[in-house]
C-alpha cells in the first residue's frame, strides 16, 4: 500500500489579488491533512472517500487501455488529479494499471462541513503524490505542483494555485501565480501535460520559502459556516474578469505591499508582522466595500475584533464569507493573549481549531 498525505493551508495575505497572473500571497501549510491510501486493484479502479466525490468513482479500461467510467461522477478534484497524472503516465509510454484510492480528511468537521483549510488543493496534491509513487514517475516537488495546477485549472479556472503550493511545499511561503488562462489554452493546444512544465506562462511565478516566525503564535478560529471561494471570487470580478474594486491598481498595489512587507517581517524573525496583518485586513475590507461582496461576515468580524482587542492581528483567511479567521500574536506563554482570545471566541460561538504550521518539506 502507498500512503500519502498533504497538509491544508491558510492564507495570511494577498487574497483575491493573487488570482491575477503574477499576483502574490503569503500562506502557511498546517498540520491537518488529507490522506490518500492507494492499493493495486485487479480488474477495476475505485475511489472511496468520506469527504470527496460523494458519488463513488469507478472505472475499467477498454481494449485500447482507455478509461471507461462506470459510475457517474461529479467534475471533482480527485477525478481531475487522476486524469492529469494518467495523461502524463501515458505520454511516458507506461502501461495503465488499476488502483483503489481511499481518501480521508482532517480538514472537515465531524458532519463533513469543510473548515476552509484548502481541502480541494490538498486532495489534488495527495492523489498526485500517490500516483507519482505508484507509477514511479519520479516527479520533483515543482513538477507535482505544476501537475496539480494543470489538473485544477479544468475544475476551477480562477483558483490561483496558492493552496496547491502550500500543500506541496509546506511551511510558510510566498507564492506568485502563473497565467492560468494561457496554460489552459496551451493545454488544449498541445495535449500533453509534461510539455507544459516548461511553458512560458509559468514565467515570474513560483514559490519562495519564508522562515518560521519564532516569536509569533498562529491561532485559527472557525466560524462554523462554510463559504464558496469560487462564488466569492466570481462576485468580486468585473466584466473584464478583474476584481471590481475602484481603482483596481490601488487594491493590487496595497495587497502586494502587504505581501512584500510580511515577507520582510518574517525575514526579521516576525518583527512588524502584526502591523502588516492589520493592514491586510483593512485591504480586504476596502475590497469588500467597493465590490459589495461580503468578505467579513458578522462572525468573522467578531472573531477578528476579539483578537485585535487582546493585541492580536487578525483577518479572514482566504476568500472570507465564512470559513476561518487567522490571528498572529506575540508568543507570551500561559495566560498570554492566545488564551484570552480563545476563551472569548468560545463564549461567542467561534471554534478554535487546534493546529500548527506543517514544516517545510
Ligand atoms: C481563497 O482561499 C483565496 C483566493 O485568493 C482565491 C485563490 O487564491 O484561488 C480568494
Boltz pocket constraint, residues with backbone or C-beta under 6 A from the ligand:
constraints:
  - pocket:
      binder: B
      contacts: [[A, 11], [A, 14], [A, 15], [A, 16], [A, 17], [A, 18], [A, 19], [A, 158], [A, 159], [A, 160], [A, 161], [A, 162], [A, 229], [A, 233], [A, 317], [A, 318], [A, 319]]
      max_distance: 6.0
